[in-house]
């Protein structure tokens, strides 16, 4: 709050602790903008039992958003959380665990002094049932002699984890299972927009153009995904490269991303070697794993490394 007051010294900024959603909503109704800070504390040896925000935080956001359509939610979490209210708020800022200077960093983004350019390193599922493991294995176990377990206390009893998803890890699971995420891997908005064009692809590199189509200077992290030949029996696509491009308003740049052959390969157990599968590769380029406006194809003959 101190950082926001410093960023907007002429604004009247009021605070509510959120314990009473109705009272917080009443304050929000009389305000031009409402900013709700929510959190999900976790640490080493203390996983979250679910993706839901603890306490009454979902009810708080729902009440405030109903009172003020210009509601911004700031997440301070260690990973993805469910957001049943996502369609009713104006913006969501994921700040993770921002540290001792997080207040200044968050205020700089909220007030537009900094144009955010980060992308999500994980997929945000709509609900836990869309995950390959809806329940964290071992989450309900307790150390035999009490305590938190792990590095902070007595160890948990042994338990098994079955990774039945195989190769379908992370965003690959959502792609292969045709599940629509809340926010996909690689997603991230900024105060400007970017346009992609002119893709050329080979198995050695891809080249394309990115244009800042908005009115603010900003940076885009362009992502390159590859769909391997069907004979490889792989998930639909995998991330094989990326490039961060800084652009002024209206500026365009041609980008070349070199491709490591290993990222296009699969492991041949019989030959004990990485192998570039024969057939047609498809390349996808864009701003996230689910926003790839450019596509191109390239072929290969089989080879080992």
C-alpha positions in Angstrom: 0.0 0.0 0.0 2.9 2.4 0.7 4.3 1.7 -2.7 0.9 2.4 -4.4 0.6 5.7 -2.4 4.0 6.7 -3.6 3.1 5.9 -7.2 -0.1 7.9 -7.0 0.3 10.5 -4.3 -2.8 12.4 -5.4 -5.1 9.4 -5.3 -7.2 8.4 -2.2 -6.2 4.8 -1.4 -8.3 3.0 1.2 -7.5 -0.4 2.8 -9.7 -3.3 4.0 -8.3 -6.5 5.5 -10.8 -8.6 3.6 -12.1 -10.6 6.7 -15.6 -9.4 5.9 -16.3 -9.8 2.2 -19.5 -7.8 2.4 -17.7 -4.8 4.0 -14.9 -5.1 1.5 -17.5 -5.1 -1.3 -19.1 -2.0 0.1 -15.8 -0.2 0.0 -15.2 -1.4 -3.5 -18.6 -0.2 -4.7 -17.6 3.4 -3.8 -14.2 3.1 -5.3 -13.0 3.7 -8.9 -10.8 0.6 -8.9 -10.6 -2.3 -6.5 -7.4 -4.3 -6.0 -7.6 -7.5 -4.1 -4.5 -9.3 -2.9 -4.9 -13.0 -2.4 -2.3 -15.7 -1.5 -1.6 -19.4 -1.1 1.3 -20.1 1.2 3.5 -23.1 0.6 7.0 -24.1 1.4 9.4 -27.0 1.2 7.8 -29.9 3.0 4.4 -28.1 3.1 2.5 -28.6 -0.1 -1.0 -27.3 -0.7 -3.7 -29.9 -0.4 -5.7 -28.4 -3.3 -5.4 -25.7 -5.9 -8.1 -23.6 -4.2 -7.1 -20.4 -2.4 -7.3 -21.0 1.4 -9.8 -19.3 3.7 -12.6 -17.1 2.3 -10.5 -15.5 -0.4 -12.6 -16.8 -3.4 -15.7 -15.4 -1.7 -13.9 -12.1 -1.1 -12.9 -11.8 -4.8 -16.4 -12.8 -5.9 -18.0 -10.2 -3.7 -15.7 -7.4 -4.6 -16.0 -8.2 -8.3 -19.8 -8.1 -8.1 -19.6 -4.7 -6.5 -17.0 -3.2 -8.9 -16.3 -4.5 -12.4 -12.9 -2.8 -12.4 -11.5 -5.3 -10.0 -7.8 -6.4 -10.3 -6.6 -9.5 -8.5 -3.0 -9.8 -7.4 -1.9 -13.4 -6.8 0.9 -14.2 -4.4 1.2 -18.0 -4.9 3.9 -20.6 -5.4 2.0 -22.3 -8.3 -1.3 -22.4 -10.2 -4.6 -21.9 -8.3 -8.2 -22.2 -9.3 -10.0 -18.9 -10.1 -13.8 -19.4 -10.2 -14.1 -15.6 -10.5 -11.7 -15.2 -13.4 -14.4 -14.3 -15.9 -15.7 -11.5 -13.6 -12.5 -9.5 -12.9 -10.8 -6.9 -15.1 -7.3 -8.3 -14.7 -5.1 -10.8 -12.8 -1.5 -10.2 -11.9 0.5 -13.3 -10.9 3.4 -12.0 -8.7 4.4 -15.5 -7.3 6.4 -14.9 -4.1 7.8 -11.5 -4.9 10.1 -11.0 -2.0 11.0 -8.0 0.2 10.6 -5.4 -2.7 7.5 -7.0 -4.1 5.4 -4.0 -3.1 7.3 -1.6 -5.3 7.4 -4.1 -8.2 3.7 -4.8 -8.1 2.9 -1.1 -7.9 5.1 -0.3 -10.9 3.2 -2.8 -13.0 -0.3 -1.8 -11.7 0.3 1.9 -12.4 1.9 1.3 -15.8 5.4 2.5 -15.0 6.7 -1.0 -16.1 5.3 -3.0 -19.0 5.1 -6.6 -17.8 6.5 -9.2 -20.3 6.7 -12.4 -18.4 5.1 -15.7 -19.5 3.7 -18.5 -17.4 6.2 -21.4 -16.8 3.3 -23.7 -15.9 -0.3 -24.4 -17.1 -3.1 -23.1 -14.9 -5.9 -25.8 -15.0 -9.5 -24.8 -14.7 -10.0 -27.4 -12.0 -8.2 -30.2 -10.3 -10.0 -32.9 -12.2 -8.3 -31.8 -15.4 -4.9 -32.7 -13.9 -3.2 -36.1 -14.4 -2.9 -36.3 -10.6 -6.0 -34.5 -9.1 -4.6 -35.3 -5.6 -1.0 -34.8 -4.6 0.4 -38.3 -3.8 1.1 -38.7 -0.1 -0.6 -35.4 0.8 -2.6 -37.1 3.6 0.2 -39.0 5.2 1.5 -38.0 8.6 5.0 -38.8 10.1 4.8 -41.6 12.6 6.0 -39.4 15.4 4.3 -36.2 14.4 5.8 -33.0 12.9 5.7 -31.7 9.4 7.8 -34.3 7.7 10.5 -33.9 5.1 13.5 -31.7 5.9 11.6 -30.0 8.8 10.8 -33.1 10.9 10.4 -36.9 10.9 10.1 -38.4 7.4 6.8 -39.6 6.0 6.2 -43.4 5.6 7.1 -44.7 2.1 4.4 -44.4 -0.6 4.2 -45.1 -4.3 3.6 -42.6 -7.1 2.3 -43.9 -10.5 3.2 -41.6 -13.4 0.6 -43.0 -15.7 0.6 -40.0 -17.9 3.9 -41.1 -19.5 5.2 -38.5 -21.9 2.2 -36.2 -21.4 3.8 -33.9 -18.8 2.7 -30.3 -18.2 1.1 -28.6 -21.2 1.6 -31.8 -23.2 -1.1 -33.4 -21.0 -3.6 -30.7 -21.7 -2.8 -30.8 -25.5 -3.0 -34.6 -25.7 -6.1 -34.9 -23.6 -7.8 -32.0 -25.4 -8.4 -30.2 -22.1 -8.8 -26.4 -22.2 -6.7 -24.7 -19.5 -7.6 -21.6 -17.6 -4.3 -20.1 -18.7 -1.9 -22.1 -20.9 1.8 -22.6 -20.6 3.7 -19.6 -22.0 0.7 -17.2 -21.6 1.2 -13.6 -20.5 -0.3 -10.3 -21.4 1.3 -6.8 -21.4 0.2 -3.2 -22.1 0.8 -3.7 -25.8 0.0 -6.3 -28.4 2.2 -8.2 -30.9 1.6 -9.5 -34.4 3.4 -12.5 -36.0 4.1 -13.1 -39.7 6.4 -14.5 -42.4 7.3 -17.9 -40.9 10.0 -20.0 -42.7 11.0 -23.3 -41.1 13.6 -26.0 -41.5 14.9 -28.6 -39.0 17.8 -26.3 -38.4 16.1 -23.0 -37.6 12.9 -21.0 -37.9 12.6 -17.4 -39.0 9.6 -15.1 -38.5 8.7 -11.5 -37.9 7.2 -9.9 -34.8 5.6 -6.5 -34.7 4.6 -4.3 -31.8 1.1 -3.5 -32.8 0.3 -1.3 -29.8 1.2 2.1 -28.4 3.6 1.1 -25.7 7.2 -0.2 -25.9 7.4 -3.8 -24.7 9.0 -7.2 -25.0 7.5 -10.4 -26.4 8.7 -13.9 -25.7 8.1 -15.6 -29.0 7.8 -19.4 -28.6 8.5 -22.2 -31.1 6.8 -25.5 -30.8 7.3 -28.6 -32.9 4.9 -31.4 -33.7 6.9 -34.6 -34.4 5.9 -37.1 -37.2 3.1 -39.4 -36.2 5.4 -42.4 -36.1 7.1 -40.9 -33.1 4.0 -41.4 -30.9 4.7 -38.2 -29.0 2.2 -35.6 -27.6 0.9 -33.1 -30.1 3.7 -30.5 -29.7 6.8 -29.7 -27.6 8.6 -26.4 -26.9 11.9 -26.4 -28.9 13.0 -22.7 -28.8 12.1 -19.2 -27.9 13.4 -15.6 -28.2 12.7 -12.4 -26.2 12.3 -9.4 -28.5 12.2 -5.8 -27.3 10.1 -3.6 -29.6 9.1 0.1 -29.7 5.6 0.9 -30.8 5.1 0.0 -34.4 8.5 -1.6 -34.7 9.1 -5.0 -36.4 12.0 -7.4 -36.1 12.9 -10.5 -38.0 13.7 -13.3 -35.5 15.7 -16.4 -36.1 15.6 -19.3 -33.6 18.2 -22.0 -34.0 16.9 -25.5 -33.3 18.9 -28.1 -31.3 18.4 -31.4 -33.1 18.1 -33.1 -29.7 14.9 -31.2 -29.0 13.4 -32.7 -32.2 14.5 -36.2 -31.3 13.2 -39.2 -29.5 15.1 -41.9 -27.7 15.5 -45.3 -29.4 15.8 -47.9 -26.7 17.0 -50.6 -29.0 19.8 -48.5 -30.4 20.5 -46.7 -27.0 20.6 -43.4 -28.9 18.7 -40.3 -29.6 17.0 -40.4 -33.0 15.5 -37.8 -35.3 12.3 -39.5 -36.5 11.7 -39.7 -40.2 8.7 -37.8 -41.7 7.0 -34.5 -41.6 7.5 -32.0 -38.7 5.1 -29.2 -38.1 6.2 -26.0 -36.4 4.0 -23.6 -34.5 5.1 -20.0 -33.5 3.3 -17.6 -31.2 2.9 -16.0 -27.8 1.9 -19.2 -25.8 1.4 -22.9 -26.2 -2.2 -22.2 -27.2 -1.7 -19.1 -29.3 0.4 -20.0 -32.3 -0.8 -18.1 -35.3 2.1 -19.2 -37.5 2.5 -22.8 -38.8 5.0 -24.4 -41.2 6.1 -27.9 -42.2 9.5 -29.5 -42.8 10.7 -33.0 -43.4 13.5 -35.3 -42.3 15.1 -38.7 -42.9 15.8 -40.8 -39.9 19.2 -40.5 -38.1 20.8 -41.1 -34.7 23.0 -39.2 -32.5 
